[in-house]
Amino acid sequence: MTATVTGRVLAVLPAGLVPLAWGFAAAVAVGAAGGRALAVGLGVMVVLFAVFAAQPAMGEGALAAWRLVIVAGLVANLVSLAGLFDLFGGEAVVAVSAYAWMLLPVPALVRTGRAVGASRRYLAFAVLSTVGAGVVLAGTLSGGVLGLDTTAVALVGVALVGLGQTGSIVDAALRDDGALGT
């Protein structure tokens, strides 16, 4: 019973954590959360990623692709923490990590769509994440040159990424058909 409950919690928990993470990213983008809060958030994510990556089911089927995303994301978060503490790279490293999280899930989204028989839906989720990353990058590179508020553009991009990734994880969490595993 405990293993079943733990397994179900681990299957559903990301449906709350993913939108929370992108909401937090939006708060950082508008300056509502600073470096200290970001460091705590990244640290908590590192611990959660280690727990998720260690689950045996993460080596099966489409979940194997997600294990790769989680492990790569764990490394990205550790690098971000090093940047926040000025161990190397500073804010540039933190930005690279944010883009990594926008784009790392894209191939796993496509793989998941194939595994669950919802290729078009998951391709749409992947496109939202990719376009969102592009919007954030365009806003950053324009630096207000186009007369656009870079913070507003970043928020639109983060919202697109969050929508794509949240939609996918909620869809996956609602599936209890084993399609994500072997």
SENUMAR-312409 format. One record per atom (N, C-alpha, C): x, y, z; residue number from 1; atom name. Coordinates in Angstrom, 1 decimal, m for minus. Each point is the difference from the previous one (the first is absolute). Example, Ala and Ser with C-alpha at 12.3 -4.5 7.8 and 13.67 -1.06 7.14 Angstrom:
% residues 2
[tivex [13.2,m5.7,7.8],1,'N']
[tivex [m0.9,1.2,0.0],1,'CA']
[tivex [0.9,1.2,0.0],1,'C']
[tivex [m0.4,1.1,m0.7],2,'N']
[tivex [0.9,1.1,0.0],2,'CA']
[tivex [m0.8,1.1,0.8],2,'C']
***
This chain:
% residues 182
[tivex [0.8,m1.2,0.0],1,'N']
[tivex [m0.8,1.2,0.0],1,'CA']
[tivex [0.9,1.3,0.0],1,'C']
[tivex [1.0,0.0,0.9],2,'N']
[tivex [0.9,1.2,0.0],2,'CA']
[tivex [0.7,0.2,m1.3],2,'C']
[tivex [0.5,m1.0,m0.6],3,'N']
[tivex [0.6,0.1,m1.3],3,'CA']
[tivex [m0.9,0.6,m1.1],3,'C']
[tivex [m1.3,m0.5,0.1],4,'N']
[tivex [m1.0,0.5,m1.0],4,'CA']
[tivex [m0.3,1.5,0.3],4,'C']
[tivex [m0.2,0.3,1.2],5,'N']
[tivex [m0.2,1.4,0.4],5,'CA']
[tivex [1.1,0.9,m0.4],5,'C']
[tivex [1.3,m0.4,0.3],6,'N']
[tivex [1.1,0.8,m0.3],6,'CA']
[tivex [0.1,0.1,m1.6],6,'C']
[tivex [m0.2,m1.1,m0.7],7,'N']
[tivex [0.0,0.1,m1.4],7,'CA']
[tivex [m1.0,0.9,m0.6],7,'C']
[tivex [m1.2,0.0,0.5],8,'N']
[tivex [m1.0,0.9,m0.5],8,'CA']
[tivex [0.3,1.5,0.4],8,'C']
[tivex [0.6,0.2,1.2],9,'N']
[tivex [0.4,1.4,0.3],9,'CA']
[tivex [1.1,0.5,m1.0],9,'C']
[tivex [0.9,m0.9,m0.2],10,'N']
[tivex [1.1,0.4,m0.9],10,'CA']
[tivex [m0.5,0.2,m1.5],10,'C']
[tivex [m1.1,m0.7,m0.3],11,'N']
[tivex [m0.6,0.1,m1.3],11,'CA']
[tivex [m0.8,1.3,m0.2],11,'C']
[tivex [m0.6,0.5,1.1],12,'N']
[tivex [m0.9,1.2,0.0],12,'CA']
[tivex [0.7,1.2,0.4],12,'C']
[tivex [1.0,m0.1,0.9],13,'N']
[tivex [0.7,1.2,0.5],13,'CA']
[tivex [0.5,1.0,m1.0],13,'C']
[tivex [0.6,m0.5,m1.1],14,'N']
[tivex [0.5,0.9,m1.0],14,'CA']
[tivex [m1.1,0.9,m0.6],14,'C']
[tivex [m1.2,m0.4,0.0],15,'N']
[tivex [m1.1,0.8,m0.6],15,'CA']
[tivex [m0.2,1.3,0.8],15,'C']
[tivex [0.4,0.0,1.3],16,'N']
[tivex [0.0,1.2,0.8],16,'CA']
[tivex [1.3,0.7,0.0],16,'C']
[tivex [1.1,m0.8,m0.1],17,'N']
[tivex [1.3,0.7,0.1],17,'CA']
[tivex [0.4,0.7,m1.3],17,'C']
[tivex [m0.4,m0.5,m1.2],18,'N']
[tivex [0.4,0.7,m1.2],18,'CA']
[tivex [m0.6,1.4,m0.1],18,'C']
[tivex [m1.3,0.1,0.2],19,'N']
[tivex [m0.5,1.4,m0.1],19,'CA']
[tivex [0.5,0.9,1.1],19,'C']
[tivex [0.3,m0.6,1.2],20,'N']
[tivex [0.6,0.7,1.1],20,'CA']
[tivex [1.4,0.6,m0.4],20,'C']
[tivex [0.8,m0.9,m0.7],21,'N']
[tivex [1.3,0.4,m0.4],21,'CA']
[tivex [m0.1,1.1,m1.0],21,'C']
[tivex [m0.9,m0.1,m1.0],22,'N']
[tivex [m0.1,1.1,m1.0],22,'CA']
[tivex [m0.6,1.3,0.6],22,'C']
[tivex [m0.9,m0.2,0.9],23,'N']
[tivex [m0.5,1.2,0.7],23,'CA']
[tivex [1.1,0.7,0.8],23,'C']
[tivex [0.9,m0.8,0.6],24,'N']
[tivex [1.2,0.6,0.7],24,'CA']
[tivex [0.9,0.6,m1.0],24,'C']
[tivex [0.2,m0.6,m1.2],25,'N']
[tivex [0.9,0.6,m1.0],25,'CA']
[tivex [m0.6,1.4,m0.4],25,'C']
[tivex [m1.3,0.1,m0.1],26,'N']
[tivex [m0.7,1.2,m0.3],26,'CA']
[tivex [0.3,1.1,1.1],26,'C']
[tivex [m0.1,m0.5,1.2],27,'N']
[tivex [0.2,0.9,1.1],27,'CA']
[tivex [1.5,0.6,0.0],27,'C']
[tivex [0.9,m0.9,m0.3],28,'N']
[tivex [1.4,0.4,m0.2],28,'CA']
[tivex [0.1,1.0,m1.1],28,'C']
[tivex [m0.6,m0.2,m1.1],29,'N']
[tivex [0.1,0.8,m1.2],29,'CA']
[tivex [m0.5,1.4,0.3],29,'C']
[tivex [m1.0,0.2,0.8],30,'N']
[tivex [m0.6,1.3,0.3],30,'CA']
[tivex [0.7,0.6,1.3],30,'C']
[tivex [0.9,m0.7,0.6],31,'N']
[tivex [0.7,0.5,1.1],31,'CA']
[tivex [m0.7,m0.2,1.3],31,'C']
[tivex [m1.1,m0.8,0.0],32,'N']
[tivex [m0.7,m0.2,1.3],32,'CA']
[tivex [0.7,m1.0,0.9],32,'C']
[tivex [0.9,m0.8,m0.6],33,'N']
[tivex [0.8,m0.9,0.7],33,'CA']
[tivex [1.5,0.2,m0.3],33,'C']
[tivex [0.8,0.1,0.9],34,'N']
[tivex [1.4,0.3,m0.2],34,'CA']
[tivex [0.9,m1.2,0.0],34,'C']
[tivex [1.3,0.3,0.0],35,'N']
[tivex [1.1,m1.1,0.0],35,'CA']
[tivex [m0.1,m1.0,1.1],35,'C']
[tivex [m0.3,0.5,1.2],36,'N']
[tivex [0.0,m0.9,1.2],36,'CA']
[tivex [m1.2,m1.0,m0.2],36,'C']
[tivex [m1.2,0.5,m0.4],37,'N']
[tivex [m1.1,m0.9,m0.2],37,'CA']
[tivex [0.2,m0.9,m1.2],37,'C']
[tivex [0.7,0.5,m1.0],38,'N']
[tivex [0.3,m0.9,m1.2],38,'CA']
[tivex [1.0,m1.1,0.5],38,'C']
[tivex [1.0,0.3,0.8],39,'N']
[tivex [0.9,m1.0,0.5],39,'CA']
[tivex [m0.7,m1.1,0.8],39,'C']
[tivex [m1.0,0.4,0.9],40,'N']
[tivex [m0.7,m0.9,0.7],40,'CA']
[tivex [m0.9,m0.9,m0.9],40,'C']
[tivex [m0.6,0.6,m1.0],41,'N']
[tivex [m0.9,m0.7,m0.9],41,'CA']
[tivex [0.9,m1.0,m0.8],41,'C']
[tivex [1.1,0.4,m0.5],42,'N']
[tivex [0.9,m0.9,m0.8],42,'CA']
[tivex [0.4,m1.1,0.9],42,'C']
[tivex [0.4,0.3,1.3],43,'N']
[tivex [0.4,m1.1,0.9],43,'CA']
[tivex [m1.1,m1.0,0.2],43,'C']
[tivex [m1.2,0.4,0.2],44,'N']
[tivex [m1.1,m0.9,0.2],44,'CA']
[tivex [m0.2,m0.8,m1.2],44,'C']
[tivex [0.1,0.6,m1.2],45,'N']
[tivex [m0.2,m0.7,m1.2],45,'CA']
[tivex [1.1,m1.1,m0.2],45,'C']
[tivex [1.2,0.3,0.4],46,'N']
[tivex [1.1,m1.0,m0.1],46,'CA']
[tivex [m0.4,m1.2,0.8],46,'C']
[tivex [m0.5,0.2,1.2],47,'N']
[tivex [m0.3,m1.2,0.9],47,'CA']
[tivex [m1.2,m0.7,m0.7],47,'C']
[tivex [m1.0,0.7,m0.4],48,'N']
[tivex [m1.2,m0.7,m0.6],48,'CA']
[tivex [0.4,m0.8,m1.3],48,'C']
[tivex [0.9,0.6,m0.8],49,'N']
[tivex [0.5,m0.6,m1.2],49,'CA']
[tivex [0.7,m1.3,0.3],49,'C']
[tivex [0.8,0.0,1.0],50,'N']
[tivex [0.8,m1.2,0.4],50,'CA']
[tivex [m1.0,m1.1,0.5],50,'C']
[tivex [m1.0,0.4,0.7],51,'N']
[tivex [m1.0,m1.0,0.4],51,'CA']
[tivex [m0.7,m0.6,m1.2],51,'C']
[tivex [m0.5,0.9,m0.9],52,'N']
[tivex [m0.7,m0.5,m1.2],52,'CA']
[tivex [0.9,m0.9,m0.9],52,'C']
[tivex [1.3,0.5,m0.2],53,'N']
[tivex [0.9,m0.8,m0.9],53,'CA']
[tivex [0.3,m1.3,0.6],53,'C']
[tivex [0.0,m0.2,1.3],54,'N']
[tivex [0.3,m1.2,0.6],54,'CA']
[tivex [m1.1,m1.1,0.0],54,'C']
[tivex [m1.2,0.4,m0.5],55,'N']
[tivex [m1.1,m0.9,0.0],55,'CA']
[tivex [0.2,m1.1,m1.1],55,'C']
[tivex [m0.1,m1.3,0.3],56,'N']
[tivex [0.2,m1.0,m1.0],56,'CA']
[tivex [m0.9,0.2,m1.3],56,'C']
[tivex [m1.2,0.4,0.2],57,'N']
[tivex [m0.9,0.2,m1.1],57,'CA']
[tivex [0.5,1.0,m1.0],57,'C']
[tivex [0.9,0.9,0.4],58,'N']
[tivex [0.5,1.1,m0.9],58,'CA']
[tivex [0.9,m0.6,m1.0],58,'C']
[tivex [0.3,m1.3,0.0],59,'N']
[tivex [0.9,m0.6,m1.0],59,'CA']
[tivex [m0.8,m0.7,m1.1],59,'C']
[tivex [m1.3,0.1,0.1],60,'N']
[tivex [m0.9,m0.8,m0.9],60,'CA']
[tivex [m0.7,0.9,m1.0],60,'C']
[tivex [m0.1,m0.5,m1.2],61,'N']
[tivex [m0.8,0.7,m1.1],61,'CA']
[tivex [0.3,1.5,m0.1],61,'C']
[tivex [m1.1,0.8,m0.2],62,'N']
[tivex [0.2,1.4,m0.1],62,'CA']
[tivex [0.6,0.7,1.2],62,'C']
[tivex [m0.2,m0.7,1.1],63,'N']
[tivex [0.6,0.6,1.3],63,'CA']
[tivex [1.5,0.0,m0.1],63,'C']
[tivex [0.6,m0.8,m0.8],64,'N']
[tivex [1.5,0.0,m0.1],64,'CA']
[tivex [0.5,1.3,m0.6],64,'C']
[tivex [m0.8,0.5,m1.0],65,'N']
[tivex [0.3,1.3,m0.5],65,'CA']
[tivex [m0.1,1.1,1.0],65,'C']
[tivex [m1.0,m0.1,0.9],66,'N']
[tivex [m0.2,1.0,1.0],66,'CA']
[tivex [1.1,m0.1,1.1],66,'C']
[tivex [0.5,m1.2,0.2],67,'N']
[tivex [1.2,m0.2,1.0],67,'CA']
[tivex [1.2,0.8,m0.6],67,'C']
[tivex [0.2,0.0,m1.3],68,'N']
[tivex [1.1,0.7,m0.6],68,'CA']
[tivex [m0.2,1.5,0.2],68,'C']
[tivex [m1.3,0.5,m0.2],69,'N']
[tivex [m0.3,1.4,0.2],69,'CA']
[tivex [0.3,0.4,1.5],69,'C']
[tivex [m0.5,m0.8,0.9],70,'N']
[tivex [0.2,0.3,1.4],70,'CA']
[tivex [1.4,0.0,0.4],70,'C']
[tivex [0.8,m0.9,m0.5],71,'N']
[tivex [1.4,0.0,0.4],71,'CA']
[tivex [0.7,1.2,m0.6],71,'C']
[tivex [m0.2,0.3,m1.3],72,'N']
[tivex [0.6,1.1,m0.6],72,'CA']
[tivex [m0.5,1.3,0.7],72,'C']
[tivex [m1.3,0.1,0.4],73,'N']
[tivex [m0.5,1.1,0.7],73,'CA']
[tivex [0.6,0.2,1.4],73,'C']
[tivex [0.3,m1.2,0.6],74,'N']
[tivex [0.6,0.1,1.3],74,'CA']
[tivex [1.4,0.6,m0.1],74,'C']
[tivex [0.7,m0.4,m1.0],75,'N']
[tivex [1.4,0.6,m0.3],75,'CA']
[tivex [m0.2,1.5,m0.3],75,'C']
[tivex [m1.0,0.3,m0.8],76,'N']
[tivex [m0.2,1.5,m0.3],76,'CA']
[tivex [m0.3,0.8,1.2],76,'C']
[tivex [m0.8,m0.6,0.9],77,'N']
[tivex [m0.3,0.7,1.3],77,'CA']
[tivex [1.3,0.1,0.9],77,'C']
[tivex [0.8,m1.0,0.0],78,'N']
[tivex [1.3,0.1,0.8],78,'CA']
[tivex [0.9,1.1,m0.6],78,'C']
[tivex [0.0,0.0,m1.3],79,'N']
[tivex [0.8,1.1,m0.7],79,'CA']
[tivex [m0.5,1.3,0.3],79,'C']
[tivex [m1.4,0.2,0.0],80,'N']
[tivex [m0.6,1.2,0.3],80,'CA']
[tivex [0.3,0.5,1.5],80,'C']
[tivex [0.0,m1.0,0.9],81,'N']
[tivex [0.3,0.3,1.4],81,'CA']
[tivex [1.5,0.5,0.0],81,'C']
[tivex [0.9,m0.6,m0.7],82,'N']
[tivex [1.4,0.5,0.0],82,'CA']
[tivex [0.0,1.4,m0.6],82,'C']
[tivex [m0.8,0.3,m1.0],83,'N']
[tivex [0.0,1.3,m0.6],83,'CA']
[tivex [m0.6,1.0,1.0],83,'C']
[tivex [m1.0,m0.4,0.8],84,'N']
[tivex [m0.6,1.0,0.9],84,'CA']
[tivex [1.0,0.3,1.2],84,'C']
[tivex [0.8,m1.0,0.3],85,'N']
[tivex [1.0,0.3,1.1],85,'CA']
[tivex [1.3,0.5,m0.6],85,'C']
[tivex [0.0,0.4,m1.3],86,'N']
[tivex [1.1,0.6,m0.7],86,'CA']
[tivex [1.3,m1.0,0.1],86,'C']
[tivex [m0.3,m1.3,m0.1],87,'N']
[tivex [1.1,m0.9,m0.1],87,'CA']
[tivex [0.6,0.0,m1.4],87,'C']
[tivex [m0.9,0.2,m0.9],88,'N']
[tivex [0.4,0.2,m1.4],88,'CA']
[tivex [m1.2,0.5,m0.8],88,'C']
[tivex [0.3,0.7,m1.1],89,'N']
[tivex [m1.1,0.4,m0.9],89,'CA']
[tivex [m1.0,1.0,0.4],89,'C']
[tivex [m0.3,0.1,1.3],90,'N']
[tivex [m1.0,1.0,0.4],90,'CA']
[tivex [m1.4,m0.1,m0.6],90,'C']
[tivex [m0.6,1.1,m0.3],91,'N']
[tivex [m1.3,0.0,m0.5],91,'CA']
[tivex [m0.2,m0.7,m1.4],91,'C']
[tivex [1.1,0.0,m0.8],92,'N']
[tivex [m0.1,m0.6,m1.3],92,'CA']
[tivex [m0.2,m1.5,0.1],92,'C']
[tivex [0.6,m0.6,1.0],93,'N']
[tivex [m0.2,m1.4,0.3],93,'CA']
[tivex [m1.4,m0.3,0.4],93,'C']
[tivex [m0.6,0.9,0.8],94,'N']
[tivex [m1.4,m0.2,0.5],94,'CA']
[tivex [m0.9,0.1,m1.2],94,'C']
[tivex [0.3,0.9,m1.0],95,'N']
[tivex [m0.9,0.2,m1.2],95,'CA']
[tivex [0.1,m1.3,m0.8],95,'C']
[tivex [1.2,m0.5,m0.2],96,'N']
[tivex [0.1,m1.2,m0.8],96,'CA']
[tivex [m0.8,m1.2,0.6],96,'C']
[tivex [0.0,m0.1,1.3],97,'N']
[tivex [m0.7,m1.0,0.7],97,'CA']
[tivex [m1.5,0.2,m0.3],97,'C']
[tivex [m0.5,1.2,0.0],98,'N']
[tivex [m1.4,0.3,m0.2],98,'CA']
[tivex [m0.4,m0.5,m1.4],98,'C']
[tivex [0.9,0.4,m1.0],99,'N']
[tivex [m0.3,m0.5,m1.4],99,'CA']
[tivex [0.1,m1.5,m0.1],99,'C']
[tivex [0.9,m0.6,0.8],100,'N']
[tivex [0.0,m1.5,0.0],100,'CA']
[tivex [m1.3,m0.6,0.4],100,'C']
[tivex [m0.6,0.6,1.1],101,'N']
[tivex [m1.2,m0.5,0.4],101,'CA']
[tivex [m1.2,0.3,m0.9],101,'C']
[tivex [0.1,1.0,m0.8],102,'N']
[tivex [m1.0,0.2,m1.0],102,'CA']
[tivex [0.1,m1.0,m1.1],102,'C']
[tivex [1.2,m0.4,m0.4],103,'N']
[tivex [0.2,m0.9,m1.2],103,'CA']
[tivex [0.3,m1.4,0.3],103,'C']
[tivex [0.6,m0.4,1.2],104,'N']
[tivex [0.3,m1.4,0.3],104,'CA']
[tivex [m1.2,m0.9,m0.2],104,'C']
[tivex [m1.2,0.4,0.5],105,'N']
[tivex [m1.2,m0.9,m0.1],105,'CA']
[tivex [m0.5,m0.2,m1.4],105,'C']
[tivex [0.4,0.8,m1.0],106,'N']
[tivex [m0.7,m0.1,m1.3],106,'CA']
[tivex [0.1,m1.4,m0.6],106,'C']
[tivex [1.2,m0.6,m0.1],107,'N']
[tivex [0.1,m1.3,m0.6],107,'CA']
[tivex [m0.8,m1.1,0.8],107,'C']
[tivex [0.0,0.2,1.3],108,'N']
[tivex [m0.7,m1.0,0.9],108,'CA']
[tivex [m1.6,0.2,m0.2],108,'C']
[tivex [m0.4,1.2,m0.3],109,'N']
[tivex [m1.4,0.2,m0.3],109,'CA']
[tivex [m0.4,m0.7,m1.2],109,'C']
[tivex [0.8,0.1,m1.0],110,'N']
[tivex [m0.3,m0.7,m1.3],110,'CA']
[tivex [0.0,m1.5,0.2],110,'C']
[tivex [1.0,m0.5,0.8],111,'N']
[tivex [0.0,m1.5,0.3],111,'CA']
[tivex [m1.2,m0.4,0.8],111,'C']
[tivex [m0.4,0.8,0.9],112,'N']
[tivex [m1.2,m0.3,0.9],112,'CA']
[tivex [m1.2,m0.1,m0.9],112,'C']
[tivex [m0.2,1.0,m0.9],113,'N']
[tivex [m1.1,0.0,m0.9],113,'CA']
[tivex [m0.2,m1.3,m0.8],113,'C']
[tivex [1.2,m0.5,m0.5],114,'N']
[tivex [0.0,m1.2,m0.7],114,'CA']
[tivex [m0.4,m1.2,0.9],114,'C']
[tivex [0.5,0.0,1.2],115,'N']
[tivex [m0.3,m1.1,1.0],115,'CA']
[tivex [m1.4,m0.1,0.4],115,'C']
[tivex [m0.7,1.2,0.1],116,'N']
[tivex [m1.3,0.0,0.5],116,'CA']
[tivex [m1.1,0.1,m1.1],116,'C']
[tivex [0.5,0.0,m1.2],117,'N']
[tivex [m1.0,0.1,m1.1],117,'CA']
[tivex [m0.6,1.4,m0.2],117,'C']
[tivex [0.7,1.0,0.4],118,'N']
[tivex [m0.5,1.4,m0.1],118,'CA']
[tivex [1.1,0.9,m0.6],118,'C']
[tivex [0.6,m0.5,m1.1],119,'N']
[tivex [1.1,0.7,m0.6],119,'CA']
[tivex [m0.3,1.5,m0.3],119,'C']
[tivex [m1.1,0.3,m0.5],120,'N']
[tivex [m0.4,1.4,m0.4],120,'CA']
[tivex [m0.1,0.9,1.3],120,'C']
[tivex [m0.6,m0.6,1.0],121,'N']
[tivex [m0.2,0.8,1.2],121,'CA']
[tivex [1.4,0.3,0.6],121,'C']
[tivex [0.8,m1.0,0.1],122,'N']
[tivex [1.4,0.2,0.6],122,'CA']
[tivex [0.9,0.8,m0.9],122,'C']
[tivex [m0.2,m0.1,m1.3],123,'N']
[tivex [0.7,0.9,m0.9],123,'CA']
[tivex [m0.4,1.4,0.2],123,'C']
[tivex [m1.2,0.3,0.3],124,'N']
[tivex [m0.5,1.3,0.3],124,'CA']
[tivex [0.6,0.5,1.3],124,'C']
[tivex [0.1,m0.9,1.0],125,'N']
[tivex [0.7,0.4,1.3],125,'CA']
[tivex [1.5,0.4,m0.3],125,'C']
[tivex [0.6,m0.8,m0.8],126,'N']
[tivex [1.4,0.2,m0.4],126,'CA']
[tivex [0.2,1.3,m0.7],126,'C']
[tivex [m0.9,0.3,m0.9],127,'N']
[tivex [0.1,1.3,m0.8],127,'CA']
[tivex [m0.2,1.1,0.9],127,'C']
[tivex [m1.0,0.0,1.0],128,'N']
[tivex [m0.2,1.0,0.9],128,'CA']
[tivex [1.3,0.3,0.8],128,'C']
[tivex [0.6,m1.0,0.5],129,'N']
[tivex [1.3,0.1,0.7],129,'CA']
[tivex [1.1,0.7,m0.8],129,'C']
[tivex [0.1,m0.5,m1.2],130,'N']
[tivex [1.0,0.5,m1.0],130,'CA']
[tivex [m0.2,1.5,m0.3],130,'C']
[tivex [m1.3,0.3,m0.4],131,'N']
[tivex [m0.3,1.3,m0.3],131,'CA']
[tivex [0.2,1.0,1.2],131,'C']
[tivex [m0.4,m0.5,1.1],132,'N']
[tivex [0.2,0.8,1.2],132,'CA']
[tivex [1.4,0.3,0.3],132,'C']
[tivex [0.9,m1.0,m0.2],133,'N']
[tivex [1.4,0.3,0.1],133,'CA']
[tivex [0.5,1.0,m1.0],133,'C']
[tivex [m0.5,m0.1,m1.2],134,'N']
[tivex [0.3,1.0,m1.0],134,'CA']
[tivex [m0.5,1.4,0.3],134,'C']
[tivex [m1.1,0.1,0.6],135,'N']
[tivex [m0.6,1.3,0.4],135,'CA']
[tivex [0.9,0.6,1.1],135,'C']
[tivex [0.4,m0.8,1.0],136,'N']
[tivex [0.8,0.5,1.0],136,'CA']
[tivex [1.4,0.5,m0.6],136,'C']
[tivex [0.5,m0.8,m0.8],137,'N']
[tivex [1.3,0.4,m0.7],137,'CA']
[tivex [m0.1,1.2,m0.8],137,'C']
[tivex [m1.1,0.1,m0.8],138,'N']
[tivex [m0.2,1.2,m0.8],138,'CA']
[tivex [m0.2,1.3,0.9],138,'C']
[tivex [m0.7,m0.2,1.1],139,'N']
[tivex [m0.2,1.2,0.9],139,'CA']
[tivex [1.4,0.4,0.6],139,'C']
[tivex [0.8,m1.0,0.3],140,'N']
[tivex [1.3,0.2,0.6],140,'CA']
[tivex [0.9,0.7,m1.0],140,'C']
[tivex [0.0,m0.5,m1.2],141,'N']
[tivex [0.9,0.5,m1.0],141,'CA']
[tivex [m0.4,1.4,m0.5],141,'C']
[tivex [m1.3,0.3,0.0],142,'N']
[tivex [m0.5,1.3,m0.5],142,'CA']
[tivex [0.4,1.1,1.0],142,'C']
[tivex [0.1,m0.4,1.2],143,'N']
[tivex [0.4,1.0,1.0],143,'CA']
[tivex [m0.8,1.3,0.0],143,'C']
[tivex [m1.3,m0.2,m0.4],144,'N']
[tivex [m0.9,1.2,m0.1],144,'CA']
[tivex [0.2,0.8,m1.3],144,'C']
[tivex [0.8,m0.5,m0.9],145,'N']
[tivex [0.3,0.7,m1.2],145,'CA']
[tivex [m1.3,0.2,m0.8],145,'C']
[tivex [m0.8,m1.0,0.0],146,'N']
[tivex [m1.3,0.0,m0.8],146,'CA']
[tivex [m1.1,0.8,0.8],146,'C']
[tivex [0.4,0.6,1.1],147,'N']
[tivex [m1.0,0.7,0.8],147,'CA']
[tivex [m0.9,m0.9,0.9],147,'C']
[tivex [0.5,m1.3,0.1],148,'N']
[tivex [m0.8,m0.9,0.8],148,'CA']
[tivex [0.6,0.0,1.4],148,'C']
[tivex [m0.8,m0.2,0.9],149,'N']
[tivex [0.4,m0.2,1.4],149,'CA']
[tivex [0.6,m1.4,0.1],149,'C']
[tivex [1.3,m0.1,0.3],150,'N']
[tivex [0.6,m1.3,0.0],150,'CA']
[tivex [m0.5,m0.9,1.1],150,'C']
[tivex [m0.5,0.6,1.1],151,'N']
[tivex [m0.5,m0.9,1.1],151,'CA']
[tivex [m1.4,m0.6,m0.5],151,'C']
[tivex [m0.8,0.9,m0.6],152,'N']
[tivex [m1.3,m0.5,m0.5],152,'CA']
[tivex [0.2,m1.1,m1.1],152,'C']
[tivex [1.0,0.2,m0.9],153,'N']
[tivex [0.3,m1.1,m1.0],153,'CA']
[tivex [0.5,m1.2,0.7],153,'C']
[tivex [0.9,0.1,1.0],154,'N']
[tivex [0.4,m1.2,0.7],154,'CA']
[tivex [m1.1,m0.7,0.7],154,'C']
[tivex [m1.0,0.7,0.6],155,'N']
[tivex [m1.1,m0.6,0.6],155,'CA']
[tivex [m0.9,m0.8,m1.0],155,'C']
[tivex [m0.2,0.6,m1.2],156,'N']
[tivex [m0.7,m0.7,m1.0],156,'CA']
[tivex [0.7,m1.3,m0.4],156,'C']
[tivex [1.3,0.1,m0.2],157,'N']
[tivex [0.8,m1.2,m0.3],157,'CA']
[tivex [m0.1,m1.1,1.1],157,'C']
[tivex [0.2,0.4,1.2],158,'N']
[tivex [m0.1,m0.9,1.2],158,'CA']
[tivex [m1.4,m0.6,0.1],158,'C']
[tivex [m1.0,0.8,m0.3],159,'N']
[tivex [m1.4,m0.5,0.0],159,'CA']
[tivex [m0.2,m1.1,m1.0],159,'C']
[tivex [0.6,0.2,m1.2],160,'N']
[tivex [m0.2,m1.0,m1.1],160,'CA']
[tivex [0.7,m1.3,0.4],160,'C']
[tivex [1.2,0.2,0.5],161,'N']
[tivex [0.8,m1.2,0.5],161,'CA']
[tivex [m0.8,m0.7,1.1],161,'C']
[tivex [m0.4,0.7,1.0],162,'N']
[tivex [m0.8,m0.5,1.1],162,'CA']
[tivex [m1.3,m0.7,m0.5],162,'C']
[tivex [m0.6,0.6,m0.9],163,'N']
[tivex [m1.3,m0.6,m0.6],163,'CA']
[tivex [0.3,m1.4,m0.6],163,'C']
[tivex [1.0,0.0,m0.9],164,'N']
[tivex [0.4,m1.2,m0.7],164,'CA']
[tivex [0.4,m1.1,1.0],164,'C']
[tivex [0.9,0.3,0.9],165,'N']
[tivex [0.5,m1.0,0.9],165,'CA']
[tivex [m1.0,m0.4,1.1],165,'C']
[tivex [m0.8,0.9,0.4],166,'N']
[tivex [m1.1,m0.3,1.0],166,'CA']
[tivex [m1.1,m0.9,m0.7],166,'C']
[tivex [m0.3,0.4,m1.2],167,'N']
[tivex [m1.1,m0.8,m0.7],167,'CA']
[tivex [0.5,m1.4,m0.1],167,'C']
[tivex [1.2,m0.2,m0.4],168,'N']
[tivex [0.5,m1.4,m0.2],168,'CA']
[tivex [0.1,m0.8,1.3],168,'C']
[tivex [0.5,0.6,1.1],169,'N']
[tivex [0.1,m0.7,1.2],169,'CA']
[tivex [m1.4,m0.3,0.7],169,'C']
[tivex [m0.9,0.9,m0.2],170,'N']
[tivex [m1.4,m0.2,0.5],170,'CA']
[tivex [m0.6,m1.2,m0.8],170,'C']
[tivex [0.2,0.0,m1.3],171,'N']
[tivex [m0.5,m1.0,m0.8],171,'CA']
[tivex [0.6,m1.4,0.4],171,'C']
[tivex [1.3,0.0,0.2],172,'N']
[tivex [0.7,m1.2,0.4],172,'CA']
[tivex [m0.5,m0.5,1.4],172,'C']
[tivex [m0.1,0.9,0.9],173,'N']
[tivex [m0.4,m0.3,1.4],173,'CA']
[tivex [m1.4,m0.6,0.0],173,'C']
[tivex [m0.9,0.4,m0.9],174,'N']
[tivex [m1.4,m0.5,m0.1],174,'CA']
[tivex [0.0,m1.4,m0.6],174,'C']
[tivex [1.0,m0.4,m0.7],175,'N']
[tivex [0.0,m1.3,m0.6],175,'CA']
[tivex [0.4,m1.0,1.1],175,'C']
[tivex [m0.8,m1.0,0.1],176,'N']
[tivex [0.4,m1.1,0.9],176,'CA']
[tivex [0.0,m1.3,m0.8],176,'C']
[tivex [0.4,0.1,m1.2],177,'N']
[tivex [m0.1,m1.2,m0.9],177,'CA']
[tivex [1.3,m0.7,m0.3],177,'C']
[tivex [1.1,0.4,0.7],178,'N']
[tivex [1.3,m0.6,m0.2],178,'CA']
[tivex [0.7,0.4,m1.3],178,'C']
[tivex [m0.6,0.9,m0.8],179,'N']
[tivex [0.6,0.3,m1.3],179,'CA']
[tivex [1.3,0.7,0.1],179,'C']
[tivex [0.3,0.6,1.1],180,'N']
[tivex [1.3,0.7,0.2],180,'CA']
[tivex [1.1,m0.9,0.3],180,'C']
[tivex [m0.3,m1.1,0.6],181,'N']
[tivex [1.0,m1.0,0.4],181,'CA']
[tivex [0.3,m0.9,m1.2],181,'C']
[tivex [0.2,m1.3,0.4],182,'N']
[tivex [0.5,m1.0,m1.0],182,'CA']
[tivex [m1.1,m0.3,m1.0],182,'C']
***
